[in-house]
Amino acid sequence: MSAFGLRHRAGTTRLARKLALAGTGAAVLALPVLGAASASAAPAAETSTTAVTTAALTAANGYSNSLDGWIRQSLDIMAEKGIPGSYDGIYRNIMRESSGNQFAINNWDINAINGTPSKGLLQVIDPTFRAYHVEGTSWDPYDPVANITAACNYAAQRYGSMDNVFGAY
């Protein structure tokens, strides 16, 4: 990448974090400039704020804006809320469900045919996401921390822990 490209990318990241910390409204206005609505399987309207707010909030809380950081942040929230699960159990299920793509969407199974496709890292359908949403996380099912935490909350209620899930759930 050219020197200009590296400077532009670093400046864009800093600007995105500043705007996200300033408030969602400012971040949403900047999305077309920043290119945050990337080519993904998810509709742009549903993912428009996720990329910017997750990056800023994850970094602001001391976690890396990566799969590792999202899992660690989710585990800390889960510990506060008494939701069981381990890094290995969450990671294993994410790799099976989405290969780590926070914008993954399943448009072919029975849920999708019925109008409720599975979304995000742990492929949660909207009714399940809403029912098992964990307070203090985003209501966006594509938000990695919210998706992981809600899915683990569901798995804890149904199977005792995400660690006990070894297939589609």
Protein Blocks (a to p, Z undefined) as FASTA:
>chain_A
ZZklmmmmmmmmmmmmmmmmnomklmmmmmmmnomaccdfbdfklmmmmmmmmmmmmmmn
opacdfklmmmmmmmmmmmnopacdfklmmmmmmmmnnopakbccfkbmmlmnopacedj
kopafklmmmmocehiafbfklmklmmmmmmmmmmmmnopaklpcbdZZ
